[in-house]
């Protein structure tokens, strides 16, 4: 599948073994494993793996705290968090830290392969299952139906890393109009009006934007 170096960390031995067995069965390059947060951070610093799959809640350091430490130390490892927790606050904290993956433990075995393939391409993967839960069962298909053709066109350009200025030039509209469209899209998609939230959404749903 992919040859990226990976470490894993979970304080539940059976869950950790299940995850490691799955990765090895897929022929992935598992270079280390930890059972608490400090161990995981030490491994990341020592081995600098391309991907770290971490439980959010662990003794000593949480997955979020490890992600913060990696950002502070400018470590290149991409973080994927796995969790039983479905709180909006944790999900938003993960997005703000530019974490690359966020999946629920009960769906981890079925989603991890898709997640790793997406992250390997340098794109974030946030589980549709957690997003559905946070939105109270409302799907993104419903959200897309609320967007106008102009808004969908702007979303496609955002997904292709175009700036507001570039979008304005390409669509022959003003910079202010692009900003207004972005605000409307964020409101319709029920996203947090924070840096990168719209870019992350656009990247994750690029294939459905046409």
KOLDORO-249637 format. One record per residue (C-alpha): residue number from 1; residue in one letter; y, x, z. Coordinates in steps of 0.05 Angstrom, whole numbers. Layout:
REM residues N
<site><nr>NUM</nr><rest>A</rest><c2>Y</c2><c1>X</c1><c3>Z</c3></site>
...
***
This chain:
REM residues 210
<site><nr>1</nr><rest>X</rest><c2>0</c2><c1>0</c1><c3>0</c3></site>
<site><nr>2</nr><rest>X</rest><c2>55</c2><c1>47</c1><c3>25</c3></site>
<site><nr>3</nr><rest>X</rest><c2>51</c2><c1>118</c1><c3>51</c3></site>
<site><nr>4</nr><rest>X</rest><c2>108</c2><c1>116</c1><c3>102</c3></site>
<site><nr>5</nr><rest>X</rest><c2>96</c2><c1>148</c1><c3>170</c3></site>
<site><nr>6</nr><rest>X</rest><c2>92</c2><c1>96</c1><c3>226</c3></site>
<site><nr>7</nr><rest>X</rest><c2>90</c2><c1>95</c1><c3>302</c3></site>
<site><nr>8</nr><rest>X</rest><c2>73</c2><c1>33</c1><c3>344</c3></site>
<site><nr>9</nr><rest>X</rest><c2>89</c2><c1>14</c1><c3>416</c3></site>
<site><nr>10</nr><rest>X</rest><c2>66</c2><c1>-44</c1><c3>459</c3></site>
<site><nr>11</nr><rest>X</rest><c2>50</c2><c1>-47</c1><c3>534</c3></site>
<site><nr>12</nr><rest>X</rest><c2>-9</c2><c1>-95</c1><c3>521</c3></site>
<site><nr>13</nr><rest>X</rest><c2>-68</c2><c1>-49</c1><c3>503</c3></site>
<site><nr>14</nr><rest>X</rest><c2>-107</c2><c1>-103</c1><c3>465</c3></site>
<site><nr>15</nr><rest>X</rest><c2>-47</c2><c1>-123</c1><c3>423</c3></site>
<site><nr>16</nr><rest>X</rest><c2>-31</c2><c1>-50</c1><c3>409</c3></site>
<site><nr>17</nr><rest>X</rest><c2>-104</c2><c1>-37</c1><c3>388</c3></site>
<site><nr>18</nr><rest>X</rest><c2>-104</c2><c1>-98</c1><c3>343</c3></site>
<site><nr>19</nr><rest>X</rest><c2>-40</c2><c1>-75</c1><c3>308</c3></site>
<site><nr>20</nr><rest>X</rest><c2>-64</c2><c1>-3</c1><c3>301</c3></site>
<site><nr>21</nr><rest>X</rest><c2>-132</c2><c1>-25</c1><c3>274</c3></site>
<site><nr>22</nr><rest>X</rest><c2>-97</c2><c1>-69</c1><c3>222</c3></site>
<site><nr>23</nr><rest>X</rest><c2>-51</c2><c1>-12</c1><c3>200</c3></site>
<site><nr>24</nr><rest>X</rest><c2>-109</c2><c1>37</c1><c3>194</c3></site>
<site><nr>25</nr><rest>X</rest><c2>-151</c2><c1>-15</c1><c3>157</c3></site>
<site><nr>26</nr><rest>X</rest><c2>-94</c2><c1>-20</c1><c3>106</c3></site>
<site><nr>27</nr><rest>X</rest><c2>-95</c2><c1>56</c1><c3>99</c3></site>
<site><nr>28</nr><rest>X</rest><c2>-26</c2><c1>65</c1><c3>129</c3></site>
<site><nr>29</nr><rest>X</rest><c2>-1</c2><c1>131</c1><c3>158</c3></site>
<site><nr>30</nr><rest>X</rest><c2>-2</c2><c1>116</c1><c3>233</c3></site>
<site><nr>31</nr><rest>X</rest><c2>23</c2><c1>180</c1><c3>266</c3></site>
<site><nr>32</nr><rest>X</rest><c2>31</c2><c1>159</c1><c3>339</c3></site>
<site><nr>33</nr><rest>X</rest><c2>25</c2><c1>103</c1><c3>389</c3></site>
<site><nr>34</nr><rest>X</rest><c2>59</c2><c1>88</c1><c3>457</c3></site>
<site><nr>35</nr><rest>X</rest><c2>49</c2><c1>40</c1><c3>515</c3></site>
<site><nr>36</nr><rest>X</rest><c2>120</c2><c1>40</c1><c3>543</c3></site>
<site><nr>37</nr><rest>X</rest><c2>190</c2><c1>45</c1><c3>516</c3></site>
<site><nr>38</nr><rest>X</rest><c2>205</c2><c1>116</c1><c3>540</c3></site>
<site><nr>39</nr><rest>X</rest><c2>141</c2><c1>141</c1><c3>508</c3></site>
<site><nr>40</nr><rest>X</rest><c2>161</c2><c1>106</c1><c3>444</c3></site>
<site><nr>41</nr><rest>X</rest><c2>230</c2><c1>137</c1><c3>442</c3></site>
<site><nr>42</nr><rest>X</rest><c2>201</c2><c1>206</c1><c3>456</c3></site>
<site><nr>43</nr><rest>X</rest><c2>153</c2><c1>197</c1><c3>398</c3></site>
<site><nr>44</nr><rest>X</rest><c2>210</c2><c1>175</c1><c3>352</c3></site>
<site><nr>45</nr><rest>X</rest><c2>252</c2><c1>236</c1><c3>371</c3></site>
<site><nr>46</nr><rest>X</rest><c2>193</c2><c1>284</c1><c3>364</c3></site>
<site><nr>47</nr><rest>X</rest><c2>161</c2><c1>257</c1><c3>300</c3></site>
<site><nr>48</nr><rest>X</rest><c2>220</c2><c1>221</c1><c3>267</c3></site>
<site><nr>49</nr><rest>X</rest><c2>173</c2><c1>171</c1><c3>233</c3></site>
<site><nr>50</nr><rest>X</rest><c2>201</c2><c1>130</c1><c3>177</c3></site>
<site><nr>51</nr><rest>X</rest><c2>183</c2><c1>65</c1><c3>213</c3></site>
<site><nr>52</nr><rest>X</rest><c2>173</c2><c1>46</c1><c3>286</c3></site>
<site><nr>53</nr><rest>X</rest><c2>139</c2><c1>-21</c1><c3>302</c3></site>
<site><nr>54</nr><rest>X</rest><c2>160</c2><c1>-38</c1><c3>374</c3></site>
<site><nr>55</nr><rest>X</rest><c2>147</c2><c1>-93</c1><c3>424</c3></site>
<site><nr>56</nr><rest>X</rest><c2>215</c2><c1>-121</c1><c3>447</c3></site>
<site><nr>57</nr><rest>X</rest><c2>197</c2><c1>-122</c1><c3>521</c3></site>
<site><nr>58</nr><rest>X</rest><c2>164</c2><c1>-60</c1><c3>549</c3></site>
<site><nr>59</nr><rest>X</rest><c2>168</c2><c1>-21</c1><c3>615</c3></site>
<site><nr>60</nr><rest>X</rest><c2>222</c2><c1>34</c1><c3>620</c3></site>
<site><nr>61</nr><rest>X</rest><c2>258</c2><c1>16</c1><c3>555</c3></site>
<site><nr>62</nr><rest>X</rest><c2>259</c2><c1>-48</c1><c3>514</c3></site>
<site><nr>63</nr><rest>X</rest><c2>254</c2><c1>-48</c1><c3>438</c3></site>
<site><nr>64</nr><rest>X</rest><c2>328</c2><c1>-66</c1><c3>435</c3></site>
<site><nr>65</nr><rest>X</rest><c2>346</c2><c1>-7</c1><c3>481</c3></site>
<site><nr>66</nr><rest>X</rest><c2>305</c2><c1>40</c1><c3>437</c3></site>
<site><nr>67</nr><rest>X</rest><c2>341</c2><c1>14</c1><c3>375</c3></site>
<site><nr>68</nr><rest>X</rest><c2>408</c2><c1>27</c1><c3>409</c3></site>
<site><nr>69</nr><rest>X</rest><c2>386</c2><c1>97</c1><c3>428</c3></site>
<site><nr>70</nr><rest>X</rest><c2>364</c2><c1>111</c1><c3>356</c3></site>
<site><nr>71</nr><rest>X</rest><c2>430</c2><c1>87</c1><c3>330</c3></site>
<site><nr>72</nr><rest>X</rest><c2>469</c2><c1>129</c1><c3>381</c3></site>
<site><nr>73</nr><rest>X</rest><c2>427</c2><c1>191</c1><c3>365</c3></site>
<site><nr>74</nr><rest>X</rest><c2>432</c2><c1>177</c1><c3>290</c3></site>
<site><nr>75</nr><rest>X</rest><c2>356</c2><c1>179</c1><c3>282</c3></site>
<site><nr>76</nr><rest>X</rest><c2>333</c2><c1>156</c1><c3>213</c3></site>
<site><nr>77</nr><rest>X</rest><c2>273</c2><c1>115</c1><c3>236</c3></site>
<site><nr>78</nr><rest>X</rest><c2>274</c2><c1>42</c1><c3>214</c3></site>
<site><nr>79</nr><rest>X</rest><c2>258</c2><c1>-5</c1><c3>272</c3></site>
<site><nr>80</nr><rest>X</rest><c2>213</c2><c1>-67</c1><c3>266</c3></site>
<site><nr>81</nr><rest>X</rest><c2>211</c2><c1>-110</c1><c3>329</c3></site>
<site><nr>82</nr><rest>X</rest><c2>152</c2><c1>-156</c1><c3>347</c3></site>
<site><nr>83</nr><rest>X</rest><c2>161</c2><c1>-207</c1><c3>401</c3></site>
<site><nr>84</nr><rest>X</rest><c2>136</c2><c1>-272</c1><c3>434</c3></site>
<site><nr>85</nr><rest>X</rest><c2>209</c2><c1>-289</c1><c3>449</c3></site>
<site><nr>86</nr><rest>X</rest><c2>247</c2><c1>-338</c1><c3>405</c3></site>
<site><nr>87</nr><rest>X</rest><c2>316</c2><c1>-335</c1><c3>438</c3></site>
<site><nr>88</nr><rest>X</rest><c2>375</c2><c1>-335</c1><c3>390</c3></site>
<site><nr>89</nr><rest>X</rest><c2>409</c2><c1>-280</c1><c3>432</c3></site>
<site><nr>90</nr><rest>X</rest><c2>353</c2><c1>-230</c1><c3>420</c3></site>
<site><nr>91</nr><rest>X</rest><c2>351</c2><c1>-247</c1><c3>346</c3></site>
<site><nr>92</nr><rest>X</rest><c2>426</c2><c1>-237</c1><c3>339</c3></site>
<site><nr>93</nr><rest>X</rest><c2>424</c2><c1>-172</c1><c3>379</c3></site>
<site><nr>94</nr><rest>X</rest><c2>372</c2><c1>-146</c1><c3>331</c3></site>
<site><nr>95</nr><rest>X</rest><c2>415</c2><c1>-165</c1><c3>271</c3></site>
<site><nr>96</nr><rest>X</rest><c2>476</c2><c1>-131</c1><c3>300</c3></site>
<site><nr>97</nr><rest>X</rest><c2>437</c2><c1>-66</c1><c3>310</c3></site>
<site><nr>98</nr><rest>X</rest><c2>416</c2><c1>-65</c1><c3>237</c3></site>
<site><nr>99</nr><rest>X</rest><c2>343</c2><c1>-70</c1><c3>257</c3></site>
<site><nr>100</nr><rest>X</rest><c2>301</c2><c1>-74</c1><c3>194</c3></site>
<site><nr>101</nr><rest>X</rest><c2>246</c2><c1>-122</c1><c3>216</c3></site>
<site><nr>102</nr><rest>X</rest><c2>237</c2><c1>-178</c1><c3>267</c3></site>
<site><nr>103</nr><rest>X</rest><c2>172</c2><c1>-217</c1><c3>271</c3></site>
<site><nr>104</nr><rest>X</rest><c2>137</c2><c1>-262</c1><c3>322</c3></site>
<site><nr>105</nr><rest>X</rest><c2>73</c2><c1>-235</c1><c3>353</c3></site>
<site><nr>106</nr><rest>X</rest><c2>33</c2><c1>-297</c1><c3>338</c3></site>
<site><nr>107</nr><rest>X</rest><c2>47</c2><c1>-286</c1><c3>263</c3></site>
<site><nr>108</nr><rest>X</rest><c2>49</c2><c1>-210</c1><c3>265</c3></site>
<site><nr>109</nr><rest>X</rest><c2>-19</c2><c1>-198</c1><c3>233</c3></site>
<site><nr>110</nr><rest>X</rest><c2>-3</c2><c1>-243</c1><c3>174</c3></site>
<site><nr>111</nr><rest>X</rest><c2>69</c2><c1>-220</c1><c3>165</c3></site>
<site><nr>112</nr><rest>X</rest><c2>66</c2><c1>-146</c1><c3>180</c3></site>
<site><nr>113</nr><rest>X</rest><c2>44</c2><c1>-126</c1><c3>110</c3></site>
<site><nr>114</nr><rest>X</rest><c2>101</c2><c1>-165</c1><c3>76</c3></site>
<site><nr>115</nr><rest>X</rest><c2>149</c2><c1>-138</c1><c3>128</c3></site>
<site><nr>116</nr><rest>X</rest><c2>128</c2><c1>-65</c1><c3>116</c3></site>
<site><nr>117</nr><rest>X</rest><c2>132</c2><c1>-73</c1><c3>40</c3></site>
<site><nr>118</nr><rest>X</rest><c2>202</c2><c1>-102</c1><c3>46</c3></site>
<site><nr>119</nr><rest>X</rest><c2>226</c2><c1>-49</c1><c3>95</c3></site>
<site><nr>120</nr><rest>X</rest><c2>195</c2><c1>6</c1><c3>53</c3></site>
<site><nr>121</nr><rest>X</rest><c2>244</c2><c1>-15</c1><c3>-3</c3></site>
<site><nr>122</nr><rest>X</rest><c2>302</c2><c1>-7</c1><c3>46</c3></site>
<site><nr>123</nr><rest>X</rest><c2>311</c2><c1>-82</c1><c3>55</c3></site>
<site><nr>124</nr><rest>X</rest><c2>309</c2><c1>-120</c1><c3>121</c3></site>
<site><nr>125</nr><rest>X</rest><c2>255</c2><c1>-171</c1><c3>137</c3></site>
<site><nr>126</nr><rest>X</rest><c2>269</c2><c1>-224</c1><c3>189</c3></site>
<site><nr>127</nr><rest>X</rest><c2>211</c2><c1>-272</c1><c3>197</c3></site>
<site><nr>128</nr><rest>X</rest><c2>222</c2><c1>-341</c1><c3>167</c3></site>
<site><nr>129</nr><rest>X</rest><c2>183</c2><c1>-368</c1><c3>227</c3></site>
<site><nr>130</nr><rest>X</rest><c2>235</c2><c1>-345</c1><c3>278</c3></site>
<site><nr>131</nr><rest>X</rest><c2>292</c2><c1>-368</c1><c3>233</c3></site>
<site><nr>132</nr><rest>X</rest><c2>261</c2><c1>-437</c1><c3>227</c3></site>
<site><nr>133</nr><rest>X</rest><c2>254</c2><c1>-441</c1><c3>303</c3></site>
<site><nr>134</nr><rest>X</rest><c2>326</c2><c1>-420</c1><c3>315</c3></site>
<site><nr>135</nr><rest>X</rest><c2>351</c2><c1>-471</c1><c3>265</c3></site>
<site><nr>136</nr><rest>X</rest><c2>309</c2><c1>-526</c1><c3>296</c3></site>
<site><nr>137</nr><rest>X</rest><c2>261</c2><c1>-532</c1><c3>238</c3></site>
<site><nr>138</nr><rest>X</rest><c2>314</c2><c1>-535</c1><c3>183</c3></site>
<site><nr>139</nr><rest>X</rest><c2>290</c2><c1>-492</c1><c3>125</c3></site>
<site><nr>140</nr><rest>X</rest><c2>331</c2><c1>-446</c1><c3>81</c3></site>
<site><nr>141</nr><rest>X</rest><c2>313</c2><c1>-488</c1><c3>21</c3></site>
<site><nr>142</nr><rest>X</rest><c2>355</c2><c1>-543</c1><c3>54</c3></site>
<site><nr>143</nr><rest>X</rest><c2>412</c2><c1>-494</c1><c3>64</c3></site>
<site><nr>144</nr><rest>X</rest><c2>411</c2><c1>-470</c1><c3>-8</c3></site>
<site><nr>145</nr><rest>X</rest><c2>418</c2><c1>-542</c1><c3>-32</c3></site>
<site><nr>146</nr><rest>X</rest><c2>485</c2><c1>-547</c1><c3>4</c3></site>
<site><nr>147</nr><rest>X</rest><c2>515</c2><c1>-489</c1><c3>-35</c3></site>
<site><nr>148</nr><rest>X</rest><c2>557</c2><c1>-500</c1><c3>-98</c3></site>
<site><nr>149</nr><rest>X</rest><c2>541</c2><c1>-462</c1><c3>-162</c3></site>
<site><nr>150</nr><rest>X</rest><c2>601</c2><c1>-416</c1><c3>-149</c3></site>
<site><nr>151</nr><rest>X</rest><c2>576</c2><c1>-401</c1><c3>-79</c3></site>
<site><nr>152</nr><rest>X</rest><c2>506</c2><c1>-385</c1><c3>-104</c3></site>
<site><nr>153</nr><rest>X</rest><c2>536</c2><c1>-339</c1><c3>-157</c3></site>
<site><nr>154</nr><rest>X</rest><c2>576</c2><c1>-303</c1><c3>-103</c3></site>
<site><nr>155</nr><rest>X</rest><c2>514</c2><c1>-297</c1><c3>-59</c3></site>
<site><nr>156</nr><rest>X</rest><c2>476</c2><c1>-265</c1><c3>-117</c3></site>
<site><nr>157</nr><rest>X</rest><c2>531</c2><c1>-213</c1><c3>-125</c3></site>
<site><nr>158</nr><rest>X</rest><c2>532</c2><c1>-200</c1><c3>-50</c3></site>
<site><nr>159</nr><rest>X</rest><c2>457</c2><c1>-188</c1><c3>-54</c3></site>
<site><nr>160</nr><rest>X</rest><c2>471</c2><c1>-135</c1><c3>-107</c3></site>
<site><nr>161</nr><rest>X</rest><c2>519</c2><c1>-99</c1><c3>-59</c3></site>
<site><nr>162</nr><rest>X</rest><c2>583</c2><c1>-121</c1><c3>-94</c3></site>
<site><nr>163</nr><rest>X</rest><c2>647</c2><c1>-117</c1><c3>-52</c3></site>
<site><nr>164</nr><rest>X</rest><c2>697</c2><c1>-175</c1><c3>-47</c3></site>
<site><nr>165</nr><rest>X</rest><c2>743</c2><c1>-137</c1><c3>-94</c3></site>
<site><nr>166</nr><rest>X</rest><c2>688</c2><c1>-127</c1><c3>-146</c3></site>
<site><nr>167</nr><rest>X</rest><c2>666</c2><c1>-200</c1><c3>-141</c3></site>
<site><nr>168</nr><rest>X</rest><c2>738</c2><c1>-223</c1><c3>-151</c3></site>
<site><nr>169</nr><rest>X</rest><c2>745</c2><c1>-180</c1><c3>-213</c3></site>
<site><nr>170</nr><rest>X</rest><c2>678</c2><c1>-202</c1><c3>-242</c3></site>
<site><nr>171</nr><rest>X</rest><c2>691</c2><c1>-276</c1><c3>-231</c3></site>
<site><nr>172</nr><rest>X</rest><c2>766</c2><c1>-274</c1><c3>-249</c3></site>
<site><nr>173</nr><rest>X</rest><c2>787</c2><c1>-302</c1><c3>-182</c3></site>
<site><nr>174</nr><rest>X</rest><c2>830</c2><c1>-276</c1><c3>-126</c3></site>
<site><nr>175</nr><rest>X</rest><c2>806</c2><c1>-233</c1><c3>-68</c3></site>
<site><nr>176</nr><rest>X</rest><c2>829</c2><c1>-289</c1><c3>-21</c3></site>
<site><nr>177</nr><rest>X</rest><c2>786</c2><c1>-340</c1><c3>-58</c3></site>
<site><nr>178</nr><rest>X</rest><c2>725</c2><c1>-296</c1><c3>-50</c3></site>
<site><nr>179</nr><rest>X</rest><c2>738</c2><c1>-291</c1><c3>24</c3></site>
<site><nr>180</nr><rest>X</rest><c2>745</c2><c1>-367</c1><c3>29</c3></site>
<site><nr>181</nr><rest>X</rest><c2>679</c2><c1>-376</c1><c3>-8</c3></site>
<site><nr>182</nr><rest>X</rest><c2>645</c2><c1>-326</c1><c3>39</c3></site>
<site><nr>183</nr><rest>X</rest><c2>670</c2><c1>-365</c1><c3>100</c3></site>
<site><nr>184</nr><rest>X</rest><c2>644</c2><c1>-430</c1><c3>70</c3></site>
<site><nr>185</nr><rest>X</rest><c2>576</c2><c1>-399</c1><c3>55</c3></site>
<site><nr>186</nr><rest>X</rest><c2>570</c2><c1>-371</c1><c3>126</c3></site>
<site><nr>187</nr><rest>X</rest><c2>586</c2><c1>-440</c1><c3>154</c3></site>
<site><nr>188</nr><rest>X</rest><c2>537</c2><c1>-476</c1><c3>108</c3></site>
<site><nr>189</nr><rest>X</rest><c2>480</c2><c1>-427</c1><c3>123</c3></site>
<site><nr>190</nr><rest>X</rest><c2>495</c2><c1>-431</c1><c3>197</c3></site>
<site><nr>191</nr><rest>X</rest><c2>502</c2><c1>-355</c1><c3>202</c3></site>
<site><nr>192</nr><rest>X</rest><c2>539</c2><c1>-316</c1><c3>256</c3></site>
<site><nr>193</nr><rest>X</rest><c2>606</c2><c1>-294</c1><c3>227</c3></site>
<site><nr>194</nr><rest>X</rest><c2>590</c2><c1>-221</c1><c3>242</c3></site>
<site><nr>195</nr><rest>X</rest><c2>588</c2><c1>-158</c1><c3>200</c3></site>
<site><nr>196</nr><rest>X</rest><c2>530</c2><c1>-157</c1><c3>151</c3></site>
<site><nr>197</nr><rest>X</rest><c2>501</c2><c1>-225</c1><c3>170</c3></site>
<site><nr>198</nr><rest>X</rest><c2>514</c2><c1>-253</c1><c3>100</c3></site>
<site><nr>199</nr><rest>X</rest><c2>491</c2><c1>-189</c1><c3>66</c3></site>
<site><nr>200</nr><rest>X</rest><c2>425</c2><c1>-191</c1><c3>106</c3></site>
<site><nr>201</nr><rest>X</rest><c2>414</c2><c1>-264</c1><c3>88</c3></site>
<site><nr>202</nr><rest>X</rest><c2>429</c2><c1>-251</c1><c3>15</c3></site>
<site><nr>203</nr><rest>X</rest><c2>382</c2><c1>-192</c1><c3>12</c3></site>
<site><nr>204</nr><rest>X</rest><c2>326</c2><c1>-230</c1><c3>46</c3></site>
<site><nr>205</nr><rest>X</rest><c2>332</c2><c1>-289</c1><c3>0</c3></site>
<site><nr>206</nr><rest>X</rest><c2>350</c2><c1>-252</c1><c3>-64</c3></site>
<site><nr>207</nr><rest>X</rest><c2>288</c2><c1>-276</c1><c3>-101</c3></site>
<site><nr>208</nr><rest>X</rest><c2>307</c2><c1>-349</c1><c3>-90</c3></site>
<site><nr>209</nr><rest>X</rest><c2>379</c2><c1>-340</c1><c3>-113</c3></site>
<site><nr>210</nr><rest>X</rest><c2>357</c2><c1>-330</c1><c3>-185</c3></site>
***
